[in-house]
Amino acid sequence: MIKMPKEESKEKNGKIAIVRVRGSIGAKNDIDRTLNQLRLYKKNYCVIVPGNESYAGMVNKVNDYVTWGNLDGETYNLLVEKKSEEYKGRVSDKKEKVKYNHFLNVKGKKIKKFFRLNSPRKGYGRKGIKMPFKKGGALGYRAEKINDLIKRMI
């Protein structure tokens, strides 16, 4: 079982970037459901989540389909500036009793919680999308190198 390093996940702002690398053909139903709960609907989608235990468990479950790492502030601002999409859905129900949480408020602007990225320039890695990052592939924990991948995908 793979665990996210606690001391690294809570550094600086505590944001973890998760990028979906593989599609869902041949995936089990619970893995596909977890990817949908993370809002990683398609390949090359990216989400930003806090580095807490519940998200660590979800990432642990889908680690054969995603790559993740610690996000810095510069890359986060670049991602929001270039790849954010405006949220145009409802903010609450008709009676104004239930507030929906389907968007992020960034600089007074409502944006969707996921980012659609391009395929990375120069590819994911030497050995492709079926090998772990430590062995030269694309999957798994990347630490600070996720920032380089996201910049290549913007």
C-alpha positions as CSV (number, residue, x, y, z in Angstrom):
1,M,0.0,0.0,0.0
2,I,1.3,3.4,-1.0
3,K,1.0,6.4,1.4
4,M,1.5,10.0,0.6
5,P,4.5,11.4,2.6
6,K,3.0,13.4,5.5
7,E,5.8,15.8,5.9
8,E,5.9,16.8,2.2
9,S,2.1,17.0,1.7
10,K,1.7,19.6,4.4
11,E,4.4,22.0,3.2
12,K,3.7,25.6,2.3
13,N,0.1,25.8,1.2
14,G,-0.7,22.1,1.5
15,K,-2.2,21.8,-2.0
16,I,-1.9,18.6,-4.0
17,A,-2.2,18.6,-7.8
18,I,-3.7,15.3,-9.3
19,V,-3.5,14.7,-13.0
20,R,-5.3,11.8,-14.7
21,V,-2.9,10.0,-17.0
22,R,-4.9,6.9,-18.1
23,G,-8.4,6.3,-19.4
24,S,-11.0,4.2,-17.8
25,I,-11.2,1.3,-20.2
26,G,-10.7,-1.9,-18.2
27,A,-10.9,-0.1,-14.8
28,K,-12.9,-1.6,-12.0
29,N,-16.2,0.2,-11.0
30,D,-14.9,1.4,-7.7
31,I,-11.8,3.0,-9.2
32,D,-13.9,4.7,-11.9
33,R,-16.3,5.9,-9.2
34,T,-13.4,7.3,-7.2
35,L,-12.0,9.1,-10.2
36,N,-15.4,10.7,-10.8
37,Q,-15.6,11.8,-7.1
38,L,-12.2,13.5,-7.6
39,R,-13.7,15.2,-10.7
40,L,-11.1,13.5,-13.0
41,Y,-13.6,12.7,-15.7
42,K,-11.2,12.2,-18.6
43,K,-7.5,11.9,-19.4
44,N,-5.4,15.0,-18.9
45,Y,-7.8,16.5,-16.4
46,C,-6.3,18.1,-13.3
47,V,-7.7,18.9,-9.9
48,I,-6.3,20.7,-6.9
49,V,-7.1,19.2,-3.5
50,P,-5.9,19.8,0.1
51,G,-3.3,17.4,1.4
52,N,-5.4,15.7,4.1
53,E,-6.0,12.0,5.0
54,S,-9.3,11.5,3.1
55,Y,-7.8,12.7,-0.2
56,A,-4.7,10.6,0.5
57,G,-6.9,7.5,0.7
58,M,-8.6,8.3,-2.6
59,V,-5.3,8.9,-4.4
60,N,-4.0,5.7,-2.9
61,K,-6.9,3.8,-4.5
62,V,-6.4,5.3,-8.0
63,N,-2.6,5.6,-8.1
64,D,-2.4,3.3,-11.2
65,Y,-4.4,5.9,-13.2
66,V,-3.0,9.3,-11.9
67,T,0.1,11.2,-11.0
68,W,0.3,13.7,-8.2
69,G,2.6,16.0,-6.3
70,N,3.0,19.2,-4.2
71,L,1.8,22.3,-6.1
72,D,3.6,25.6,-5.7
73,G,1.9,29.0,-5.8
74,E,3.4,30.1,-9.1
75,T,2.1,27.0,-11.0
76,Y,-1.3,27.4,-9.2
77,N,-1.7,31.0,-10.4
78,L,-0.6,30.0,-13.9
79,L,-3.2,27.2,-14.0
80,V,-6.0,29.4,-12.8
81,E,-5.1,32.2,-15.2
82,K,-4.7,30.1,-18.3
83,K,-6.9,27.0,-17.9
84,S,-9.8,28.0,-15.6
85,E,-13.3,27.8,-16.9
86,E,-16.2,30.0,-15.7
87,Y,-18.8,28.2,-13.6
88,K,-22.3,29.1,-15.0
89,G,-24.5,26.7,-12.9
90,R,-26.7,27.4,-9.9
91,V,-25.2,28.7,-6.7
92,S,-28.1,27.5,-4.6
93,D,-31.5,25.9,-4.8
94,K,-34.7,27.7,-5.8
95,K,-35.6,28.5,-2.1
96,E,-32.1,29.7,-1.3
97,K,-31.9,27.1,1.5
98,V,-29.1,24.9,0.2
99,K,-25.8,26.4,-1.1
100,Y,-24.0,24.3,-3.7
101,N,-20.3,23.8,-3.6
102,H,-19.6,23.0,-7.3
103,F,-17.2,25.9,-7.9
104,L,-14.1,27.7,-6.5
105,N,-14.0,31.4,-5.7
106,V,-10.7,32.7,-7.0
107,K,-10.1,36.5,-7.1
108,G,-13.9,37.1,-7.0
109,K,-14.5,34.8,-10.0
110,K,-16.4,31.5,-9.9
111,I,-14.5,28.7,-11.7
112,K,-15.0,25.0,-12.1
113,K,-13.1,22.7,-9.7
114,F,-11.2,20.9,-12.5
115,F,-8.8,22.0,-15.3
116,R,-8.7,20.6,-18.8
117,L,-5.1,20.3,-19.9
118,N,-3.3,19.4,-23.1
119,S,-1.1,16.4,-23.5
120,P,2.4,17.2,-22.2
121,R,5.1,18.4,-24.6
122,K,7.9,15.7,-24.8
123,G,5.5,13.1,-23.3
124,Y,4.9,11.8,-19.8
125,G,8.1,9.8,-19.4
126,R,10.5,7.4,-21.0
127,K,8.6,4.3,-20.2
128,G,5.1,5.6,-20.8
129,I,1.9,5.7,-18.8
130,K,1.9,2.2,-17.4
131,M,5.1,2.4,-15.2
132,P,5.6,4.3,-11.9
133,F,7.5,7.6,-11.9
134,K,10.4,6.2,-9.9
135,K,11.1,3.7,-12.7
136,G,10.9,6.3,-15.5
137,G,7.2,6.2,-16.2
138,A,4.3,8.6,-15.5
139,L,2.3,7.1,-12.6
140,G,2.4,7.9,-8.9
141,Y,3.9,10.5,-6.6
142,R,6.2,13.1,-8.3
143,A,6.8,15.5,-5.4
144,E,7.8,19.0,-6.8
145,K,8.2,17.7,-10.3
146,I,4.4,17.9,-10.8
147,N,4.9,21.6,-11.4
148,D,7.1,20.9,-14.5
149,L,4.5,18.5,-15.9
150,I,1.7,21.0,-15.4
151,K,3.7,23.8,-17.1
152,R,4.3,21.4,-20.0
153,M,0.6,20.7,-20.2
154,I,-0.6,24.3,-20.2
